[in-house]
Amino acid sequence: MRKIILDLAVSLDGFIEGPDGEIDWSTASDHDDAAGDFLGDLLDDIDTVFYGRKSYDLWGEFVPGDDFPEGVRKAYEKIHTKKKIVFSTSKKYDGNVITIGSNIGERVDDIRRQPGKNIWLFGGGSLITTFINLGLVDMYRLGVYPVILGEGKPLFKDISTRVNLNLLGTKSSASGVILLKYERVLS
């Protein structure tokens, strides 16, 4: 069965966005090479990306400009070759984007049983919470950035059950970003 991999940037104090929704701390040019390198590893292992509506609207069709490092531009080129599925009850998308608005657990299990590579759970926050609470996240890849935000949107909010993890490995970048890889321990 295909695995669902949660992969995202998080501040040292556990936030995925600042208090006003800002993510500038994770896209600063001195961190972008690390992001591109870490994403490149993930993108070779997946063929599908799961987005929440807000995350897709912000990032689903994003194309980085020439002011972004080459690694990030190449990563986004790869992202746009993947199958995109958006979870939304309020909006339906056209084109090659599949929209799922109900029966998340059943629909995701059906997708996981299909042949293919693993699946990237891109976000956002409420979709991540739903997936964790349904026991759908198999692997956690967290890029921990060297910044303390103090407040914002926490990565883990309203989690209803304990999730035990096994550390698979770590990787660091020259800019201080640390990639942590965990797998969920099935009990």
C-alpha positions in Angstrom: 0.0 0.0 0.0 1.2 3.5 -0.8 2.4 5.6 2.1 1.2 9.1 3.0 4.1 11.4 3.9 3.6 14.6 5.8 6.4 16.9 4.7 6.6 20.6 5.6 8.6 23.4 7.2 8.1 24.1 10.9 9.7 26.6 13.2 11.8 25.4 16.2 8.9 26.2 18.4 6.4 24.2 16.3 4.6 26.7 14.1 3.9 26.2 10.4 2.9 29.9 9.9 3.5 33.1 11.8 0.7 35.0 13.6 -0.4 36.7 10.3 0.0 33.6 8.2 3.5 34.5 7.1 5.9 31.9 5.9 8.8 34.2 5.0 10.9 32.6 7.7 10.9 29.3 5.6 11.4 30.8 2.2 14.3 33.2 3.1 17.0 32.9 0.4 19.5 31.5 2.8 17.2 28.5 3.5 15.9 27.9 -0.1 18.8 25.6 -1.1 18.0 23.4 1.8 14.3 23.4 0.9 15.1 22.5 -2.7 17.5 19.7 -1.7 15.1 18.2 0.9 12.2 18.4 -1.6 14.1 16.8 -4.3 14.5 13.7 -2.2 10.8 13.6 -1.5 9.6 14.3 -5.0 11.4 11.3 -6.5 9.4 9.0 -4.1 5.9 10.4 -4.8 3.5 10.7 -7.7 0.5 12.4 -5.9 0.1 15.6 -3.7 -2.7 16.1 -1.3 -3.7 19.8 -0.6 -6.2 21.6 1.5 -8.1 24.3 -0.4 -6.2 27.2 1.0 -2.9 25.6 0.5 -3.7 24.7 -3.1 -4.9 28.2 -3.8 -1.6 29.6 -2.5 0.9 27.0 -3.7 -0.8 24.4 -6.0 0.1 26.4 -9.2 2.9 28.5 -7.8 5.9 29.0 -10.1 9.0 30.5 -8.4 10.6 33.3 -10.2 14.3 33.8 -11.3 15.0 35.3 -7.8 14.6 31.8 -6.3 17.5 29.4 -6.1 17.7 26.8 -8.9 17.0 23.9 -6.5 13.6 25.4 -5.6 12.7 26.1 -9.2 13.5 22.5 -10.2 11.5 21.2 -7.2 8.4 23.1 -8.3 8.9 21.9 -11.9 8.7 18.3 -10.5 5.7 19.2 -8.2 3.7 20.3 -11.2 4.2 16.9 -12.9 2.4 15.1 -10.0 -1.2 14.2 -9.6 -3.0 16.9 -7.5 -5.9 16.1 -5.2 -7.5 19.0 -3.2 -9.7 18.4 -0.2 -12.5 21.0 -0.1 -16.2 21.1 0.7 -16.6 24.7 -0.7 -14.8 24.7 -4.0 -14.4 22.4 -7.0 -11.3 22.6 -9.3 -11.1 22.2 -13.0 -8.5 20.6 -15.2 -6.4 17.8 -13.9 -7.1 18.5 -10.2 -9.3 16.0 -8.4 -11.5 17.5 -5.6 -12.6 15.4 -2.6 -15.2 16.9 -0.4 -16.5 14.0 1.8 -15.7 10.5 3.1 -12.0 11.4 3.4 -11.0 8.2 5.2 -12.6 6.0 2.6 -11.5 8.0 -0.4 -7.9 8.2 0.8 -7.8 4.4 1.5 -9.0 3.8 -2.1 -6.3 6.0 -3.4 -3.6 4.3 -1.3 -4.6 0.9 -2.7 -4.1 2.1 -6.3 -0.7 1.3 -7.9 1.8 4.0 -7.8 4.4 5.8 -5.7 3.9 7.4 -2.2 1.7 10.5 -1.6 2.8 13.8 -0.2 0.4 15.4 2.3 1.3 19.1 1.6 -1.2 20.7 4.0 -2.8 22.9 5.4 -3.3 22.8 9.1 -6.8 21.5 9.4 -6.2 18.9 6.7 -3.1 17.7 8.6 -5.1 17.4 11.8 -7.8 15.4 10.0 -5.3 13.0 8.5 -3.4 12.5 11.8 -6.7 11.9 13.7 -7.8 9.4 11.1 -4.5 7.6 11.3 -3.6 8.3 7.7 -0.1 9.7 8.0 2.6 7.0 7.7 5.7 9.2 7.6 6.6 12.6 9.0 9.3 14.6 7.3 9.8 17.9 9.1 12.2 20.6 8.0 12.9 22.4 11.3 14.0 25.9 10.6 16.3 27.9 12.9 13.7 30.5 14.0 11.5 30.9 17.0 8.2 32.6 16.1 6.6 32.8 19.5 3.1 32.5 18.1 1.2 31.5 14.9 -0.4 28.4 13.5 0.9 25.3 15.4 1.7 22.2 13.4 0.0 19.9 15.9 -3.4 21.2 17.1 -6.5 19.3 18.2 -4.8 15.9 17.9 -7.2 13.5 19.4 -4.9 10.5 20.0 -1.3 9.7 20.8 0.9 8.9 17.8 4.1 7.0 18.5 7.0 7.6 16.0 10.2 5.9 15.1 13.1 8.1 14.0 14.4 7.0 10.5 17.1 9.7 10.1 18.2 13.2 10.2 19.9 15.5 7.7 21.2 19.0 8.2 21.9 21.9 5.8 24.6 24.6 6.0 21.8 27.2 6.7 20.8 25.4 9.9 17.7 23.6 8.7 17.4 20.1 10.1 15.3 17.5 8.3 13.7 14.9 10.7 12.2 11.7 9.3 9.9 9.6 11.3 7.6 6.7 10.6 4.4 6.0 12.5 4.6 3.0 14.8 1.6 0.8 14.4 0.3 -0.7 17.6 
